[in-house]
Amino acid sequence: MNIVEIVPEIVPFSKTGGLADVAGALPDHLEALGATVLVITPLYRCVPAQAVERLDTAFKVSLGARTLDVRVARATLPGRGVPVYFIDVPEFYDRDHLYGPPGRDDPDNAARFALLSRAALELVKSLKFEPEVFHVHDWQAGLVPVYVQTTHALWFPNSKSVLTLHNLAYQGLFPPSALAMTGLDAGLFNWRQLEFYGKVSYLKGGIVFADAVTTVSPTYAREIQTPELGCGFDGILRERADRIFGILNGVDDREWNPQRDPYLKERYSANSLKGKGACKRELQSRLQLIERADVPLFGFVGRLVEQKGIDLLCSAMEILVRKDLQIALLGTGDPRYEEMLRRIAGRHPRQVAVRLEFDNELAHLVEGGADAFVMPSRYEPCGLNQLYSLKYGTLPVARRTGGLADTIVDATPQNLEAGKATGFLFDDYTAEALVAAIDRTLACWRNRTSWTRMMKTAMKQDFSWEASAKRYMELFRSLAPGVG
């Protein structure tokens, strides 16, 4: 089976969030299952020049009245050497950011990502690659399914398309005038296809025209069909309910594994937990927290935005600091919450540590050194940090939503007795519910036998990319029977 992955970001070349981790890990595991995969993504400024090879391949792409010269570069992913092709248009991609400066979008994103979709298809044509499946990700590649069924139907008559929704809240909404620039027929601007409340929606186009739509967890696949979390798309998603599939993201074992993590003070495993204590001491020392083994240390790594529940955590913080615990937070985001956390840490410097930055080494150390990990998300399509936390024996405290609900087994008395519990879940989106879940965590922490048992159970869970890749391949084969 031939598969083309079209992605707006990909580890190890570009990243703003979990989509890049998925894009960097899935192709290798699809190839392990017998597929032939190539990846297409923009050549951003952050891609190291020494990591890519400039090719002689060049072609032109029209965007409305403009004709752009497109060049191509190439690299390979670690592992099986899956090829990654970069769309090289410096005017559009040679910038300090991927989508826009912090807090806003680039004003020409409609053109930038219409170009990604069109140039990707032109590149596939020039490579004479005949894909059974175009697998595209989020609104930035949402026009690919539209092109495959309209302007490029003669070129790809046997190709199917699959759109993966990593976060429905980001929809690629642009003025109606953007449609002329895409080269698509003006008749597609209607409420059933590309029009969304008077604007052009690249994501809606992908949802309508794709042969299948996937989300990054089964629960999120159901949640987005409700008014609460459907972001205005719940009606059209319900119409396509039989073509929506939830497939959990996996964990890249090459990067997230406490048995060989180079960022940890000492390595450890479910069979030998001794090294986790050394990681905790190292984290406390690095963050200038009181070095105590007998106090539970809660970690948080992520964007400081309301989607991640940072408003709940800030509201609960003054109650939490009155308890015998420590908190380590790493991330950047909304300036309001950055300032609130800065003030809280200033009042409690030996109990609360806040680092307003992204530091990959420190992120690994938080996962390895913390005892528990807080994820009070308002919604969470899949979530990766709870998967990392489970693998590192850092028990997650999370709201029961999206992928968090699918991956964490709540520490109810029944689950504790059966040895199935792996974390602590709460339902209501309130600071009080978060505090109650942390109180349950503290009670369990004091029972060291029960806590250690939970740690080992969590670390033995299988959220590997191998399992997730098999689900994707099953879906792709169902769309192209007789292939693969």
N, C-alpha and C positions, 0 to 999 in steps of 0.2 A: 504493500500500500504506500502510495506517495502522499505526503502531507506537507502543506505549507503553513507555517506558523507566522502570522503577521502581528507584531507586538510593538507598542509604543516605547517600551523600556525592557531591558534584559540584563540580569546579572551575568557576567561581571563587568559589563560595559556601561550601563546606565541604570539609575534606580531612584525612584521617589517613594516606593512602597512595596507591598507584598506581591503585586503583579509581576514585578521584575524577578522576584525569586521563583515564581511559578514558571515564567518564560525561560529562565535559565536552567531549570531542573527537568521539566517535562520532556523536552525533545530527546534527551539522552535516554530516558526510560522508554519512550516510544520506539526508538531504534533498537533497544534491547529486546523488544517484542516483535522485531522483524520489519518495522516500517522504515521507509527512507524519508528523512525529514530535512527540510531546509527552513531557515528562519530569516525573516526580513524585518528590519527596524531602521529608524533614522540614524544618521551619523551625527550625533551631537558633539559639542565641544568637549564634553567630559570623556569621550572615548579616547584612550591613549593612542597617539599616532603610531607608536611602535607596535601596537597590538593588531593593526590591520594592514592588509595588502591592498594597494590601489590597483584596480583592474582597468583594462582597456574598454570594458563595456560602457557604452554611453547611449542615451536615447533622449528624445524630447517628449514632454508631457504638456498638454494644453490645460490651462486653468482660465476659463473664460476667454478674454481677449489676449491673455498672456501665454507665451510659449516658453517653458523653462527647460534648460539643459540639465539633465540628470546624469551624474556619474555614479559609479558603484565601487565600494570597497568590500573586502571580505576578511573574515576571521573564523576561528573555530571555537566551539565550546569545549571546556574540559571534559574529559571522559572519552567518548567515542569519536570526538572530533566532528560533531554536527556542524555543518557550515552555517555561518551567519553572514547575510548580505546586508550591507548598509546603504541606504539611500542618501547620496551625498549631494545636497543642495545647500551650500553654506549660507545663502541668504535666509533660509528658513530654519536651519538647525544648528548653525554655529553660534550658539548663545550660551550664556552662563547658567541657564535653567532649561528644563525640559518643556514645561507648559506655560510658564510665566513666573514673574517674581513672586516672593512670598505674599500670599493673600490675594493674588489676582491673576487673571489669565492674559496671555499675549493677545493683542487685538486681532492678529491675523491667524489665529488658530484654525479657523474654518478652512483657510487655504492650506496651511501647513499639513493638516491631516487628511484633507481631500487628496493632497499630493501623495501622502504616504500610501493611501489605498490605491490610487491610480498607478503610481510608479511601481508598487509591488506587483500588480498584475502585468504591467509591461515588462518588468524584469523576468517574471516567470515565463512569459512568452519568449523573450530573448534567450533564455536558458534552455528552451525546448523541453521544459519539465512539465509533465502531465499529471497534475494532482487529482487524486480522488476526493481529497478534502482540503478546503481552505479553513484553517482554524484561526479565528481572529478574536482579538481581545479588547473589550470596552469600546467606548464611543470613538476613540481615535482611529480604530480600524472598522468602525461600524458600516461604512459605505461599501466595503468589499462585497458582502452578500448582495447588495443592491446592484453593483456593477456586474457581478457574475450572472445575474438573472436578466440584465438589460443590455447595457452597452457592450459587454464582453461575452454575451451568451454564445456567440458563434465560435469564439476562441476556446471556451471551456464548457462544451455541451454536456460533458459527463461529470463535471465537478460539483460536489456538494459543499455547502458552507455551514460551519458551526460557530456561533458567537458565544463567548464566555463572558458573563457579567461578573466582574470582580466587585463592583460597587455601583448599584443602580442610581445612586444620588448624583453621579456625574454623567451628564446626558448629552453633551455636545450640542448645545442650543445656540442657533445663530439667526440673524435676520433673514427674511425671505429672499433677499437679494443674493445670498450665498448660493442658492440653488443654481443660478446661471453659471457660476464659477465652477461647479462640480462637473458640468457637462451632462447632467441628467435631464431627462425630459421634464418640462415645467408641469406636466400633468400629474407628476408624482407628488406634487405639493397639495395633498388632501388629507383629511383627518384619518384615513385608514392606512396611509403609507408614511410620508415623511413630515407631515405637518403636526406640530404639537403646540396648541394654544398660540397660534399665529407665528410660530417660529419653525425653522428647519431643525429637526433633531436627527443627528447622525446615528444616535443609539436606537431611536425608534425604527429607522430604516433597517438597521441590522436585525432587530427583533422580528420585524415583519417579513423580511426577505430570507433570513437564514433558514436552512432546512432543520436545524435544531438549535436550541438555546440551552446553555448550561450555566449553572451558578456554582459557587465554590463550596457549597454545603447543601445537604438535603433540606434542612430546616429553612435556610434562606430561600430556597426555591419555592417553598410554600409561603413564606412571609411576604415576598414581593408580590404575591397575588392578592394581598389585602390592602385596603385603603391606608392603613397605618404606615406600612413600609413599602408600598408600591410606587411612591414618588410620582403619582399621577399616571403611571403606566399599568396599574393593577388590572384595569379592564381589558386591555389588549393582551396582557400576559395570561389572564384567565381564558381568553379565546384560544390561546396557543398552549394551554395547559398540558395537552398530550405530547407536546414536543419540547417540554422543559424538563431538564434533568439536573439533579444536584449531585455533584461529584466533589468530595472533600479534597482540598489541597493536601500535599504530603510534606514531609520534612526532608530536606536535603541532608542525608547522613554524612556527607563529606564535610559539611560545614558545622552542623549542629550535632555533636556527639561528645558527651562528657568523658568518654574513654580515650579520646584523642584530640580534644580541643586544645589548640596551642595557646589560647588566651587564659587558660585556667592555671592557678598556682599548682594544683595537683589534679590528676585525672581520677575518675572514680566510675563505678558501675553499680547496677542493682545488686550484684553479688559482693561488692566491696565498697561501702559507702564512706570509708574513712576520709578520703580526699575531699569530700564536700565540706567538712569542718575547716580544713585549711583554706578553701575557697571563700568561706564566710569570713574568716579572720582577715584575709587579703582584701575583701570588699569593704569591710568595716574600716580597715586601716586606710585604704585608698580614699574613702569618703569622709574620713575623720569622725566616724561614729565611735561610740564607746565599744571597745572590743570585749564583747560578752558572748559566750557560747550559750548561755541560759536564757537569752531573750530572743523571741522570734523576729526575724528580719523579713519585711515585706518589700518586694520589688515592683517597679512599674517601668516599662520601656515603651514609648510610643508617642504618637502625636498628641499634643496638649489641646485637644478639641473636644467639643461636646459629644461627637459620635463615640469617642472612646470613654465617655463617662467621667471626664476630668472635672466637670462641674460637681458631680456627686462626691468625688474624692476630696475636692477643696472644701465642700460644705461639711464633710465628715471629719476633716483633719483635726480640728481643735478637740473633738471628742476622742479621737484615736490617740492623740499624743498624751492623754491622761492615763492611757493603758500602758502596761509594761511591754512595749514593742518598739521596733525601729522601722523606718521607711526610707527606701532609696528610690528616687525618681530620676529618670533620664529621658529627655526629649525636648522638642521645641513645638511651638504652635501659637495659639491665640495669645497676644500680648497681655490680655487681662489675666489669664490663668498663669502665665509666666510670672507676672508681678505678684500675684497672690501667693504662689508657691515660694517665691523668693523671700517674701515677708515671713511666711510660716517657718521656713528653714532658718531665717535669721533669729527668730524667737526661740527655736529649739535646735540649735546647731549640733548637739551631740546625739540627737534622736532622729532628726529628719535631715536627709541630704538630698539636694536638688542640683542636677547638672543640666543646664539649659543648652544642650548641644546634641549632635549625633556623634557617638563614638562607638564604633563597632566592637572594639576590644572591651570597652566597659559594658556594652550590652551583653556580651558573652559572660562577663564576670558577674553581672547581676543575675543572669539565669543560673549560673553555677553556684553563686554564693548566697543567694537569698533562700529563705526557707519556704516562702509562699510568694505568689505572684498575683497582683490585683488587676482585674480586667472588668470594670463595671460598665461595659459598653452599652450605649443606648441601642445600637444595633451593630452586628458584626457578621458580615457575609460569610467569612470562614474564620479568620483569625489565625495567625501563625505563632504568636508568642505563647499561647496556651499549649500549643503542640511542643514548642521548644521546652516549656516549663515541665510538661509531663515527662519528656525525655531526660531532663536533668533532675528529676525528683524534687522539683520546686512546685509545691502543690498550688494549683490555680484557685483563686477566689473570684468568681465571675457571675455576671448576670446571665440568666437562662435565655439566650437569644442566638439565632443563627448557628454558626459553626461551634460556638461555645456550648450550646445545648447538645450538639451532636458528638462532642469529643470528651466531655467531662462527666464522670459518674458521681453524682452528688453523695456526700457523706451522710446519708440517712442512717438511722440505727440498723435498718435491714441490710443496706449495702455494706456498712462497716462490718457487721457480723458475717456476711457472706464473703468478705475480702474483695469486694468489687469497687469500692470507693476510690476515687482518684482526685477529688477536689471538693469545692464548696460552691453551690449555686444559690442565687436568690432571684426573685421574680420582679418585684415592684421596682420601678425606676425612682428610688428615693434614697436619700442619704441614710435614713433610718434602716432600710433594708440592707444596705451595704454594711453598716456598723453591726447589725445582727449577724450577718454572714461572717464577719471578722471575729465576732465573739465566739461563734461556733468553731472557727479555726483555732482560736486561742485555747478553747477547752480541749480540743483534740490534741493540740501541741503539748499540753501538760501530760497527756498519756503517751509516753514515749514509745511504748510497744505498738500502740495503734497507729501513731504517726509514722513510724518506720515501716510498718506493714503497708500503709498507704503509699509511701514513697516508692517502695519496690513494685507495687502493683502499677503505679503510674508509669514507671520506667520500662515496664514490660509491654506497654500498649504498642500496637503496630499501626502507626500512621506514616508508613513509608510511601515514597513515590511509586514504588513497584505496584502497590495495590491500587493507587489512584490511576496510574497509567493504564492498567488493565481495564478499568472502567471506561476510560476515554476510547481505548481501542475497540471495546465492545460496541460503543456507540457509533464510532466511525464505520465499523464493518456493517452495522445494521443499515447505514445509509448507502453503502456501496456493496451490496451482497455479491458474494462470489469473488471478492478481492481480499488479499491478505490471508 
